[in-house]
Amino acid sequence: MSIFTDSNRIPENYGIKITAGLILFFVFMRIIDLHHHVELRLVNLVILSVGIYYALKKFKETHGNHMNYFRGLITGVAAAAISSLLFGIFMFLYMKLDAGLMQSIVDNEPMGHYLNPYIASFIVALEGLFSGMLVTFLLMNSVNTDDVNDPAGESK
């Protein structure tokens, strides 16, 4: 069974898809030379939000339209953690290969002279993880979940 079809591997599946979206957006911004605009990182939040939303939707579809609140939280945060870790690794490798990007960060960011590829990629991964936690929390409070007191499969 593939990671993309297994209903028990939803966080991995959507974590990889979110990472692909983030990488495609980064490469596109690099190609059109807008990578230096820090404000465009907000689009990363949109990509992450859409990915987590679809991960939660897929979880609910594959589990008989039932979703426990805490299982939903785990699914969303795990997808965000996987995508953030993979994107952080991508950024680390990219900054090691493209010294110009790292030098641009060092020259233009307020705390840039304290950064290196290790710290910068760690910050990217950490930012993605905490953004994913917030997005998951907000989405879980807007999604219908099973009552806590009802056993699985017995809700009205």
Secondary structure, DSSP 8 states (H G I E B T S, - for coil): --TTT-TT-HHHHHHHHHHHHHHHHHHHHHHTT-TT-GGGHHHHHHHHHHHHHHHHHHHHHHTTT---HHHHHHHHHHHHHHHHHHHHHHHHHHHHH-HHHHHHHHHHSTTGGG--HHHHHHHHHHHHHHHHHHHHHHHHTTS----TTS-TT---
